[in-house]
Each structure stands twice: as structure tokens, then as C-alpha cells.
Amino acid sequence: MNLEKFALNGKTALVTGGSRGIGKAIALQLAEAGADVLITYARSAEAAEEVVRQIEATGRKAKAVQADAVDFNEAEKVVAVAQSEFNGLDILVNNAGITRDTLIMRMTEEQWDDVIRTNLKSVFNYSKAVIRPMMKARSGSIINISSVVGIAGNAGQTNYSASKAGIIGFSKSLAREVASRNIRVNVIAPGYISTEMTGKLDENILKSIEAQIPLKRAGEPDEVAQAVVFMASDAASYLTGVILNVDGGMAM
Ligand SMILES: NC(=O)c1ccc[n+]([C@@H]2O[C@H](COP(=O)([O-])OP(=O)(O)OC[C@H]3O[C@@H](n4cnc5c(N)ncnc54)[C@H](OP(=O)(O)O)[C@@H]3O)[C@@H](O)[C@H]2O)c1
């Protein structure tokens, strides 16, 4: 087997929400696989700079840009930075996301809008910004982070699961639009992964979730990142429009 196909040497990646959690693990592993990496963040400047330092320590180029993923114009500016300061842009990982969990009886319009804008509109913003340069280059890999909740649903998460299901429909449509230009669009659907996002949950709820996972444990951010590195690499050259569940068997 040609293991070089799994490497990302000479490639540039952009990861939205790369300051913490799954996005941080993705940024670090893309760099370990050989890519230069640009990350965005909303608030955590210090954490983002630490990710940059860790990537630079591996010998790869890195930069963190504060950019609200909701903002269409900022997405264009971030992609312009990737074009001018890095050597083009080969890989986009749409990872930035939030939760505003509550039952629909209590859900405010603001909680609905915040989640749909941050999780779904952001995917449009960044995909739209990269698609022209990727089409010109006749190559690219876009990886969108959805969730098992976008497939199976979850009480208390109508806004979040709608955003994550929306990502799946968006990705399959875009995959069909751009396949002829050798641009692949895939979805990673993580299950329950240990990050600050899930750290907000009550311990008893966590235990009951873990009991329902066939592998009987939460996943680690690195386990999601490994799947992203594979999807980004030439080893996945015949995969497009795929949903890869990284969930310990949760959604099968
Ligand atoms: N954890 C899980 O179990 C799980 C399961 C399935 C899917 N996911 C998905 O995986 C992704 C990452 O989740 P996580 O658990 O790593 O969450 P997290 O620990 O809360 O980290 C979220 C990241 O997104 C960034 N972000 C949030 N809002 C943003 C905005 N408006 N603009 C730019 N960046 C923004 C944050 O930046 P700041 O640090 O600046 O706030 C942070 O880097 C999300 O899309 C989430 O829905 C997570």
C-alpha cells in the first residue's frame, strides 16, 4: 500500500473554529500529516495562538484569524488570506459550531437563529468563498462537520439537529455540483465526543449516553480528526458525498 497517499505534504488547509475541541485536534493532525494550516476562531484568541505555536513547532506554517463564521464577508477575507499568505487552499474543514439546547416549548427565536446561522450558514459562507479558487485549481477537498444528531434527531436539539441535517443536504448537493472539477465534498458525523461543548451536560445524562454507545465510551477529538485527515488526503480520492459516522456505533 502506498502510505504517501495519506500524507498532506505541500497542501494548505483552512479549519473554522480551530481554537478548541474537535477543530483544534483537526488543525493539529492536518499539520502532523504535512499541511500548512489556517484556523479561525470567534473569541478564544489565546487558545488559537497556542494552536498556531503547536503547529509551528512541527515545522508547518500556521496562522489564526479572528472571524465570526456567521459573517459572509469575513469568510471571503479569510480565504483571501489563505490565497495570498499560504500557497493556495486545498482543504476546507467547516467545523465551527455551537449548541443552544432546549425543548421547542422554551426555544426562543434567537436560540434558533444563532444555531442555524453559526452551524449552517457558516458552511455556505466558507464553501462559497473557496469554490471559485478550487474550481480554477481543478482540485479540492471540503469536509463538513455534521453530527449523528443530524441523522437520528435528539430531544432538546431541534435547532442543532436541523442545522446538522442541513449540512448533510448541502454537502450532497455541492458534491454533485463540483465533482466534475475534481472537488470532493464529504461529511463527518461525530457522535458524543469529549469537548467543552459536551462538558456542559449533566454527569448523569453523560453516563446514560455512554451506556447507549456500542463502544461504551465517549470519543476523543483526535478520533474525529483522524477521519478528517483521511477524507482530506488522496487516499480518499474516490469518496465524495459520503457521510462518515465517527460515533462508536451510536447511529447504526
Ligand atoms: N463534541 C461533540 O460531541 C460533537 C458531536 C458532533 C458534532 N460536533 C460538532 O463538532 C464541531 C466542534 O465541536 P466541539 O465539541 O469541538 O465544540 P467546542 O469545543 O465548543 O469548540 C467550538 C469551536 O467553534 C468555534 N466557534 C464557535 N462559534 C463560532 C463562530 N461564530 N465563528 C467562528 N468560530 C466559532 C469556537 O471558537 P472560540 O473558541 O473562539 O469560541 C471553537 O473553536 C461543531 O460543529 C459541533 O457541532 C461536536
The ligand as an ORCA input file, in Angstrom:
! r2SCAN-3c Opt
* xyz 0 1
  N     -18.499     17.476     20.881
  C     -19.353     16.656     20.312
  O     -19.799     15.660     20.915
  C     -19.793     16.866     18.894
  C     -20.581     15.874     18.290
  C     -20.991     16.046     16.982
  C     -20.630     17.175     16.274
  N     -19.869     18.129     16.880
  C     -19.525     19.287     16.086
  O     -18.122     19.451     16.034
  C     -17.796     20.837     15.907
  C     -16.842     21.234     17.002
  O     -17.462     20.979     18.258
  P     -16.645     20.994     19.636
  O     -17.284     19.975     20.510
  O     -15.199     20.937     19.373
  O     -17.085     22.432     20.188
  P     -16.293     23.465     21.135
  O     -15.312     22.732     21.984
  O     -17.352     24.271     21.775
  O     -15.474     24.365     20.072
  C     -16.177     25.117     19.137
  C     -15.235     25.822     18.208
  O     -16.021     26.575     17.253
  C     -15.634     27.936     17.309
  N     -16.766     28.813     17.061
  C     -17.971     28.849     17.687
  N     -18.741     29.825     17.166
  C     -18.005     30.421     16.192
  C     -18.233     31.491     15.298
  N     -19.390     32.160     15.292
  N     -17.251     31.841     14.447
  C     -16.070     31.177     14.424
  N     -15.791     30.148     15.248
  C     -16.746     29.777     16.128
  C     -15.088     28.132     18.705
  O     -14.261     29.302     18.704
  P     -13.976     30.131     20.076
  O     -13.011     29.269     20.834
  O     -13.373     31.394     19.653
  O     -15.298     30.252     20.766
  C     -14.339     26.822     18.907
  O     -13.097     26.841     18.280
  C     -19.132     21.587     15.954
  O     -19.594     21.839     14.652
  C     -20.045     20.602     16.647
  O     -21.395     20.825     16.332
  C     -19.440     18.001     18.167
*
